Amino acid sequence: MERTIIPLCAVSAVVAAMAPHAVNAQSSRATPQPPAPSRPQPQVVAESDLAKLPSRVAEMRGRILDAAKSGDIEKLRIALERNETPPAIVRGGKGDLVEQLRGKSFDRDGRDVMARLVNLLDAPYAHINPGKPQEMYVWPAFAEMMWEQLGPSDWVSLYRVVPANVIKESLERRRYLGDRIGLGADGTWHYFLTGE
């Protein structure tokens, strides 16, 4: 089922709407309202049907999943180095991409990072800027969604891929702070970033 959703950054009342979930939220009336966006925000389409992915996007997703499920972080190197321009793993990061992944890991073997990749790519995705040069497929969809429109089952899906403490901080700071993966419509792996 396809839904058109406003980006999280365009929400003017997300904290008020999520006040029951936010920590130290006293009253929705007391919550300051952010200014309205100065320009129209891009359309966001959230989707769970993997059959709607372009073939190159589906292929890259499969490559990442297969490598991550292997438990051997070196197997991600093929997917990481497939593009002429490597994906961003850490903003401004330089050097070996697998080592950058290890740097995001708690155990240095990267198993927790590989588990995060699998969980993200099994979650619903967001199709942003369809038909435009900036067209992108983003996992999880929640990175691009207005959280006040989430239903109970959406919240369960969100908690499956984003730790509760990160959700709490995202609500307080009114922007998504978890992991996200972005693939271009041509299958290019653009990023695997955290907190940006």
C-alpha positions in Angstrom: 0.0 0.0 0.0 1.4 3.4 -1.0 1.2 6.5 1.1 2.2 10.1 0.4 3.7 11.6 3.5 5.1 15.0 4.5 8.8 15.0 5.4 9.8 15.1 9.1 11.6 18.4 8.6 8.3 20.1 7.4 6.4 19.3 10.5 5.3 22.3 12.5 3.7 20.5 15.4 5.4 17.1 15.7 6.5 17.5 19.3 3.1 18.6 20.3 1.5 15.7 18.5 3.9 13.3 20.1 3.8 14.8 23.5 2.5 11.6 25.2 5.7 9.9 23.9 8.2 12.6 24.6 10.1 12.9 27.8 9.4 15.9 30.0 6.5 17.0 27.7 4.2 19.0 30.0 1.6 20.2 27.6 1.1 20.4 23.9 0.1 24.0 24.4 3.4 24.8 26.0 5.4 23.4 23.2 7.1 26.0 21.0 6.2 25.8 17.4 8.9 25.8 14.8 8.5 28.2 11.8 6.8 27.0 8.7 9.2 25.9 5.9 10.3 28.8 3.6 9.9 26.7 0.5 7.8 23.6 -0.6 9.2 20.3 0.7 9.8 17.4 -1.7 7.1 14.7 -2.0 7.8 11.6 0.0 6.3 8.2 -0.8 6.6 5.4 1.8 6.4 1.8 0.5 6.7 -1.8 1.6 6.3 -3.5 -1.7 9.8 -4.5 -2.8 8.5 -5.4 -6.3 8.2 -1.7 -6.9 11.9 -1.1 -6.6 13.8 -0.5 -9.8 15.9 -3.6 -10.8 19.2 -1.9 -10.1 18.0 -0.7 -6.6 16.7 -4.2 -5.8 20.0 -5.7 -7.0 22.1 -3.4 -4.8 19.8 -4.0 -1.8 20.3 -7.7 -2.3 24.1 -7.4 -2.5 24.2 -5.5 0.7 21.8 -7.9 2.5 23.7 -11.0 1.3 27.0 -9.6 2.5 25.6 -8.3 5.8 23.9 -11.7 6.5 27.2 -13.5 6.0 28.7 -12.1 9.2 31.9 -11.3 7.3 32.3 -7.5 7.1 34.9 -7.9 4.3 32.1 -9.2 2.0 30.5 -5.7 2.1 33.6 -4.4 0.2 32.2 -5.4 -3.2 29.0 -3.4 -2.7 30.9 -0.5 -1.1 33.4 -0.2 -3.9 31.0 -0.9 -6.8 30.4 2.8 -7.4 32.8 5.3 -8.9 32.0 7.6 -6.0 32.0 5.6 -2.7 29.0 5.8 -0.3 29.3 8.2 2.7 29.7 6.1 5.8 30.8 8.9 8.1 30.2 12.5 7.0 33.6 13.7 5.8 35.1 10.3 6.3 38.2 9.3 4.3 40.1 6.1 3.8 39.1 2.5 3.7 35.3 2.0 3.7 35.3 -1.3 5.6 37.4 0.3 8.3 34.9 3.2 8.4 32.2 0.6 9.0 34.3 -1.0 11.7 34.5 2.4 13.3 30.7 2.4 13.7 30.8 -1.0 15.3 30.9 -1.9 19.0 32.8 -5.2 18.5 35.2 -4.2 15.7 34.1 -7.3 13.7 31.2 -5.2 12.5 28.5 -7.7 13.4 26.3 -5.2 15.0 26.7 -2.9 12.0 25.8 -5.8 9.7 22.7 -6.5 11.8 21.7 -2.9 11.6 22.0 -3.0 7.8 19.8 -6.1 7.6 17.2 -4.6 9.9 17.1 -1.3 7.9 16.8 -3.0 4.5 14.0 -5.2 5.8 12.0 -2.2 6.9 9.7 -0.1 4.7 11.5 2.4 2.5 10.8 5.9 1.3 10.8 6.9 -2.3 11.8 10.6 -2.4 11.9 13.0 -5.3 10.5 10.5 -7.8 11.3 11.4 -11.5 13.8 14.0 -10.5 17.7 14.0 -10.6 17.7 13.8 -6.8 15.4 10.7 -6.8 16.4 8.3 -3.9 15.3 5.2 -2.1 15.8 5.6 1.6 15.7 3.0 4.4 14.0 3.2 6.8 11.0 5.2 5.6 10.7 6.7 9.1 13.8 8.8 8.3 11.6 10.8 5.9 8.2 10.6 7.5 6.1 12.8 9.7 5.9 10.8 12.9 2.6 12.3 14.0 0.9 10.2 11.3 2.3 6.9 12.4 -0.2 4.3 13.5 0.4 1.7 16.3 1.9 -0.9 13.9 4.2 1.8 12.4 5.5 2.5 15.9 6.3 -1.2 16.3 8.2 -1.2 13.0 10.0 2.0 14.0 11.1 0.5 17.3 12.4 -2.6 15.5 15.0 -0.5 13.6 15.7 2.5 15.9 16.7 2.2 19.6 14.3 3.7 22.1 16.9 6.2 23.3 17.4 7.4 19.7 13.7 7.8 19.2 13.5 9.8 22.4 16.3 12.1 21.3 14.8 12.4 17.8 11.5 13.6 19.3 13.2 16.1 21.5 15.3 17.5 18.7 12.5 17.2 16.1 14.7 15.4 13.5 15.5 11.8 12.7 18.8 10.7 14.4 19.0 7.0 13.6 20.7 5.0 10.8 19.6 5.6 7.2 20.7 4.0 3.9 20.2 5.9 0.6 20.3 4.2 -2.9 19.9 6.2 -6.1 17.4 5.1 -8.7 20.3 3.7 -10.8 21.3 1.5 -7.9 24.2 3.7 -6.6 24.8 3.3 -2.9 25.0 6.9 -1.8 25.2 6.7 2.0 24.9 4.7 5.2 24.8 7.5 7.8 23.8 7.8 11.5 22.3 10.8 13.1 22.2 13.0 10.0 
